[in-house]
Amino acid sequence: MARNVEIKARIESVESLLERAFTVADEESGLIEQDDTFFHCGHGRLKLRDLGDDRGELIFYRRLDRAGPKTSHYLISPVTSCRSMRELLEEAHGQVGRVRKRRMLFTRGRTRIHLDRVEGLGDFLELEVVLRAGEPEEVGIAEAEDLLDRLGIDRSALVEGAYLDLMLARS
């Protein structure tokens, strides 16, 4: 399974961090609309990410839910019909919830920098440092923490869990 180190933090607004993101990033990939549907799964999380035009990704991942850096193990498979895949997975597993967001995507080396506006939750920064096979997670953690410093993110803003967990906690 592929691995990455993830850190998520609540931010004042996407706009407040844009200039710093442009400064630290090697590349800006633009705005992405994402509609994630989560399904019951006994050994991790399973979500269907709808990217529009009925195309998307089926993503399975496992990680600890804690504030600060965490390693995620994941598998991603392309989906060419999100509508029928969502229906199939709802029937087979049942839906847990849905998260809709607008994501500004930047990259710095192997790190994806996301500035997310999450419907019903607010604005967040998410960093994903993609690890090489066999690479210690501490290397990715150090890279992520360096980027947090460069972006001016206070550690008290770090968030535990997934957007779905935050939404369910509000319900």
NORFEN-V791675 format. One record per backbone hydrogen bond with DSSP energy under -1.0 kcal/mol. CO is the residue of the C=O (numbers start at 1). NH is the residue of the N-H. Records with the same first field share a line. If there is no record, write none. Layout:
CO=NH ; NH
This chain:
2=74
3=131
4=72
5=129
6=70
7=127
8=159
9=125
14=17
17=21
18=22
19=23
20=24
21=25
27=107
30=105
32=103
34=101
35=50
36=99
37=48
38=96 ; 97
45=61
46=39
47=59
48=37
49=57
50=35
52=55
54=82
55=51
56=79
57=49
58=77
59=47
60=75
61=45
62=73
70=6
72=4
73=62
74=2
75=60
77=58
79=56
81=85
82=86
83=87
84=88
85=89
86=90
87=91
88=92
89=93 ; 94
94=40
97=38
99=36
100=119
101=34
102=117
103=32
104=115
105=29
106=113
107=26 ; 27
108=111
110=130
111=108
112=128
113=106
114=126
115=104
116=124
117=102
118=121 ; 122
122=118
123=11
124=116
125=9
126=114
127=7
128=112
129=5
132=135
136=139
137=141
138=142
139=143
140=144
141=145
142=146
143=147
144=148
145=149
146=150
147=151
148=153
149=152
154=157
155=158
157=10
162=166
163=167
164=168
165=169
166=170
